[in-house]
Amino acid sequence: MRIAPLHLLVNEAALHSALAGLSGWLLLAIIIVCIAVLSKGADWMIEGVVNLARRTGLPKIVIGATIVSLGTTTPEAVVSVMAAVMGNAGLALGNGVGSIIADTGLILGLTCMLAAVPINRFILSRMGWVQVGSATLLVLISVGLLLTTTTRPPMLPRWVGVFFLLLLIIYLYVSYLWAKQGSAVLLMEEKHAAEAPLAGIAQCWIMIGGGLLMVLLSARVLVPAASEIAMRLGVPDDVIAATMVALGTSLPELTTAIAAVRKGYPEITLGNIIGADILNCLFVIGAAATARPLAIPPNFFYFHFPAMLLILYSLRLFIAVNRNGHFYRWQGAWLLSIYVVYVAMQFTLGGAA
């Protein structure tokens, strides 16, 4: 009996079954509580990141791209590995690619429209290329497998997964070196006129860890609860699948972005998104492929991969050409529009997702 709550959190069918037995009013109360916990957890996490950056001398954008991104993408990696082991490779690959599109298009697009997101060139000129390069590498390997193997659909082998995990370790180490090299310049760019008293290192980690746990657990319950209410209201299954599932995988990043913008630290959002994109490719897909070779469905070649590359290369172009030190609102609108078209086409293509 003691493991029942944990079982509900890791077993999708058990969680949906438990929520289906609740009344509508109780489901609504659960949703309200989850939203409140999401908001508070995100606030704690952002405060912890800001204080940790000031304590350690590491830029906030780097902490967002490493520590926060690792925290928000680890559940996706676990889900993808479980899906691969259980034979649902399409879910594992789609989870990684779909999250990259949602994080960059929906979340970063909205953030750029709501706030002046600063461009720290020392880090972004490097991390941005890792972001684009890892996704491009995934597509090139997939196309190469399509052209050179007779297996249909082509399979992403285990050696690719191991290779991606090795690249992940190198990325984390090199990003730390980049942060130390450019910390003086970046911290001066991030300096705020009036800052609250510093928290201790231990308190910073408690705030980050506790806030992240609150965000992940509440998001895990919120989306199935909202889906259950939508089903009771007669919302079609395909609409729920294309909206709630996408929201569920990106809700931690979205909540973090809202809290960061509200508190005046949009650079944390930018770091989190770029880091999450890299980790979704190298960590989520890499871990899943290592657990079990992943089949690459045909629609990835004409739908998902092109959408991912379009949105990532658009961001890469914006980083390269912007000379005023921040992103423009129209650039955020462009990223968001790609995501909206991508979601809309999932309906018109009849299940391209």
N, C-alpha and C positions, 0 to 999 in steps of 0.2 A: 504493500500500500504506500510505502514511503516514496517509491520511485514513480508513482502515478503522475505527479505534476511534471516531472522531467519527461516522462513518456509522452505526455500531451504536447510538450514543446518541440520534440523532435519528430513526432509521428503526425504527418499532415492529416491523414484520415481520422486518427483518434481525436485530434483537436477539432476538426469539423463536426465529428459525431457528437462530441461533448457540447459544442456551441449550439448544434441543431436542437438539442433537448431543452434549451432555455427559452423563457418567454421573451417577447419583443422588448418589453420595458427593461428587462435585465440585460439584454444585449445592448440596448441604448446606453444604459448606465456603464457597462463595461467599456464601450467606445469612448464615453466622456472621460472616464478615469484614465484610459490608455492615452488619450490626447494630452491630458494634464501631465501624466508621467513622462510622455515624450518631450513635452516642452521643458519641463524642469530638468530632465536628464540632459538634454542638449545644452541648456544654460550652464549646468555644472561642468559639462565637458569642455565648453568653450572657455569658461573661466579658468579651468585647470590648464588648458593649452597655453593661454595667455601668460599665466603665472609661471608655468614651466619654461616658456620661451625666455622670460625675463631672468629666471633663476639660472638657466644653463647657458644663456648666450646664443642659443640656436634660434633662427628666424621662425616666426609662427607658420609661414608658408611651408617650411620644411617639416615641421612637426605635423601639420595637417596632411602632408603628402606621405608621411611614413607611419607614425603612431596611430593617428585617427583613421587613416585609410586601411591599415591592417585590421583595426578593430571592426570597421563597418563592412569589410569584405570577407572576413573570416567565416561568418555564418553562410554566405553565399558559396564559399569554397566547400564547407561541410555538406551543404545541400547538394552541390554538384557532384561531389565524390560519392555520396549516398545514391544519387540518381544513376551515376555511371555503374556502380557496383550492382545495382538492381536491374541494369539493362536498359535504362532510359537515357541513352547518350544524347538524344536530341535535346532533352531538358538541360543537361549539363552544359552543352555547347551554347544553347540558346540563352541560358542564364548569364553566361559571361559576356557574350556579344550584345545581348539586349540591354544589360546593365550599362555597358559602355555608351551605347546610344542614348539611353535615358539620363544617365548622369551628365553627359556633356550637353545634350540638346535641351532637356527639360530643366535640369537643376542649374547648370551654369548659365544657360540662356536666360532663365528668369532672374538669376542673381545679377547678371550684367545689365538687365533692364531696370532693376530696382536700385542698384548702387554703382558707384564708380569703382570698379574692381581694379586695383593697381597691378601693373605688370613689372615684376622684379626680373629684369632680363638675365641677371647672372644665373639664377636658378632655372627660369622658364626656358631659356635658350638651350638648356641641357635637358631638363626633365621633359620638356615639350617634344624633343626629338625622340626620347626614349618612349614616350607615350605613343607617338605616331609610328615609330619604328617597330615596336612590339606587335602592334595591330597589323601593320603591313607584313611583317614576317609570318604571322599566323595565316594571312590570306595567301601569300606566296607559297608557303608550304602546302596549304590546302589545294591550291590550283595545280601545283606540281604533282600532288598525289592523284588528282583527277586525271591528269594527262598521262601519267606514267604507270598507273595500276589498272588492272582489269576489274578489281572489286568495285561493285556498285551497290550502295554508295561507297565512296572512298572512305578509308578509316584513318583517323589521326592516331598513329601508333604510340606505344608507351615511351619510346626514345624521345619523341617530341615533348611529351610531358616532363620527362626528366630534364631535358635540355632547357625548357622554360623555367623550371624550378631553380636550376643553376643560374640562369640569367637573373632571376629574382634575387638571389643572394648577392650577386655582383651589384645589381641596381641599388639595393639597400646600403651596401657598404660605400659605393661611390657617391650616393646622394649625401651620406654623412660627411664625406670628404669635401664635397662641393659646399655644403653648409658651413663647414669650418673655414674654408678658404674665403668665402664671401660674407661671413657673419657680420663683420664690422659695417660694411656698406648696407647690407640688408636691414640690420637692426636700426640704423640711422633712418632709413626710409620708413620703417614701421613705427618709429617712436611717436608716442602720443603725448600731448602737452601735460595732461593731468591723469595720472594713473593711480589706481587704488594700492594700498599697502600690499607688499609681497606676501604670498602664502609660502609655507615651508615645502620642501621637495616632497616629503611624504604626503602632505595634504594635497599637493598638485596631482600626484598619481592616484590618490583616493578619489578626487573629483573627476579625473579623466576616466578611470576604471569604473567607478560607480555610475557616472553619467552615461557612459557607453552601455553598461549593462541595462540600465533603465530604458534607454532608447531601443536596444535590440529586443528585449523581452516584451515591451509594450507594442512595438511594431509587429512582433510575431503574433500577438493576439488580436491587435486592432484590425488587420486586413481580413482575416477569416470571419471576424464578427461583422464587419461591414459587408462582406460578401454574402453572409447568411441573411442579413436584413434585405439586401438588394434582391436576393432570390425570392424572399417572401413578398416583396413588392412587385414581383413580376418582371424584373429586369432580365433580358435574354442572357443565356449562358455565355455566348460569344463576346458580348459586351463586357461582362464581368471578367472573363479570362483576359481580354486585351487591356483592361484598365486596372483591375485590382491586382493581378499578378505582377504587372509592371510596377505598380505603386509599391507593392510589397518588397520587391528587391531593391528599390531605390529610396524607400522611406527613411532609413537612417541618414543617408547623405542629404536628403531634402530637409529633414528636421535640423541637421547640423548647419546647413546653409542658411535657413531662416534665422536661427539663433545667432550665427556669426554676423549676418547683415544687420540684424536688430541691435547688436552690441557694438557695431562699428568696426568689425574685423573681417571684411569680405575676402582678404587674402587667405584666410584659413579655408574658406570655401574653395577657392581656386586650387590651393594645394591639395585639398581633400579629393577634388574631382580628378585632377591629373594623376594623383597617386592611386586613386581607386581604379581609373582606367588601366593603368599599368598592371595593377594587381589582379584585375579581372581577367586580363590576358595571361600574364605569367603565373599567377597564383591559382585562380579559380579554374581556368581551363587546364593549366599545367598539372595541378593536383588531380583533376578528374581524369585526364588522359593517362596519367601515371597509374591510377587505380585500375583503369580499363580502357582499351582503345575506343575512341569516339567515332561513331559514324557521322559523316558530314552530309546532311540531306541536300538535295538539289537546290531548294529555295535559298540556301545560304549563298550560293554563287551568284544568283541574279537579284537577290533582294536584301538580305541582312548584311553581307559583306560590303556591297556598294554603299549602303546607307551609313555603315560604320566609318568607312574611309572618307566619305564626303564630309561628314560632320567633324572628324578629327583633323583632316587637312584644312578645313575652313578655319578651325581654331588655330592651327599651326600658322596659317597665313596671317591671321589677325595679330598674333604675337610678333611676327616678323615685321609687319608694316606699320604698326602703331608706334608713333614717336612722341606721343603726348603723355606717356606713362600710365595710361589706363585704357580699358576697353570702352567702346562706344555703345550706346543703347541699341543702335540699329544692328550691331554685330550680335548682341544677345537675341534680338528679334529674329535674325537669320538662323541662328542655332536652334531656337525654339520652333521656328517654322519647319525646319527639316524633321524635327521630332514629331510634330503634329501630322505632317504628310506621311511619315513612316507609320504612325499608328493608324491613320485613316486607310492607308493602302492594305493594312492587314485585313480589313473588312472587305475591300473591293477585290482583293486577290483570293478571297475565299479560303482563309486559313493559312496564309503565307507564313505566319508566325510558327 
